[in-house]
Amino acid sequence: MNISIYCGSQTGKNPVYIEKAKELGEQLAKAEIGIVYGGSNIGLMGAVADQALLHGGRVIGIMPEHLQKREVAHLHLTEIYIVDSMHTRKAKMADLADAYIALPGGCGTLDEYFEIFTWAQIGLHTKPVILYNINGFYDALILHFEKMLDEGFIREEQRSILQVATSVDDIFNILSTAQDEVKKVANLTK
């Protein structure tokens, strides 16, 4: 299993963000779940990757050519793909992943999260899309999702796409539930 991680190329002002990013990297590595991410060695991106690598994890980076110097490509990953554009980066990350997690980050993180959320909304995939709400970082966004639902811009049957975790345990529970659903579908088609 591989999980695409979307997160900041900055660490944020509160040290809890980097602590939780490191914890996630470590726990995914220990669970033998590979990480697919933007390929940077800085910010939360670098923290997740470094911690996973430190614990023997597989980490695949996808870095657009134009960001190599700006974001500083991580040189010690399991694999790194240098691609021609942000669009190619997002598509490659989506293709390689079995689930998606957005940690705190800026506009790039939100762009990646909303694109993969929208793909689930229009039926292009059924993989888990998890918002990791560390320290209430995404509280306002979660409220806005409720507003979009209340106002009829997201259909009620799409509510389940919004999956929020506040701990690594929550993330593993969401992933486990998703795997159980896949097994049920596979058994029904036999």
PyMOL commands that set and color helices and strands:
alter all, ss='L'
color gray80, all
select helices_A, chain A and resi 15-30+43-54+65-72+86-96+107-121+134-136+139-150+156-161+168-188
alter helices_A, ss='H'
color red, helices_A
select strands_A, chain A and resi 2-6+34-37+59-64+79-83+99-102+129-132+163-165
alter strands_A, ss='S'
color yellow, strands_A
deselect
rebuild
show_as cartoon
